Amino acid sequence: MYFPLVISVVLVALWLAGGIVYGWWKRFYGWFVALGSLGAVGGAALLVILFVGPYWKVIYDTVIQPG
């Protein structure tokens, strides 16, 4: 049930993280801004998973998957 939520959040977070790493690689901004941006993207992804779907239910349905 929450599998599409987790997959979409992970894909968007990876896409944004890839853009951040590319920007750092091309020296558009420094390492401090890149790390802060990666933290913000990771934090936003975590907040979406925590508050859009009940956290333990999401972990149970997507990672453990009984039966």
C-alpha positions in Angstrom: 0.0 0.0 0.0 2.8 2.4 0.8 5.2 1.0 -1.7 4.4 3.7 -4.4 5.0 6.4 -1.7 8.4 5.1 -0.7 9.5 4.5 -4.3 8.4 8.0 -5.4 10.0 9.7 -2.5 13.3 7.8 -3.0 13.3 8.5 -6.7 12.7 12.3 -6.2 15.3 12.4 -3.4 17.9 10.6 -5.6 17.2 12.9 -8.5 17.6 16.0 -6.3 20.7 14.5 -4.7 22.2 13.8 -8.1 21.7 17.4 -9.1 23.3 18.6 -5.9 26.3 16.4 -6.4 26.6 17.5 -10.1 26.4 21.2 -9.0 29.2 20.5 -6.5 31.3 18.6 -9.1 31.0 21.5 -11.5 31.9 24.0 -8.7 28.7 25.9 -8.9 28.8 26.0 -5.1 31.0 24.7 -2.3 31.0 21.6 -0.2 29.3 23.2 2.7 26.2 24.2 0.6 26.2 20.8 -1.0 26.2 19.0 2.3 23.5 21.3 3.7 21.4 20.7 0.6 21.8 17.0 0.8 20.8 17.1 4.5 17.7 19.2 3.6 16.7 16.8 0.8 17.2 13.8 3.1 15.3 15.5 5.9 12.4 16.4 3.6 12.2 12.8 2.3 12.2 11.5 5.9 9.5 13.9 6.9 7.3 12.9 3.9 7.6 9.2 4.9 7.0 10.0 8.6 3.9 12.2 8.1 2.3 11.1 4.9 2.4 7.4 5.7 2.5 6.1 9.2 6.2 5.3 9.6 6.2 1.8 11.1 3.4 0.7 8.8 5.4 1.9 5.8 8.5 0.1 7.0 6.5 -3.0 7.7 4.7 -3.0 4.3 7.7 -2.1 2.1 10.8 -3.7 3.8 9.6 -6.6 5.9 6.6 -7.6 3.8 5.1 -10.6 5.7 4.3 -13.8 3.9 
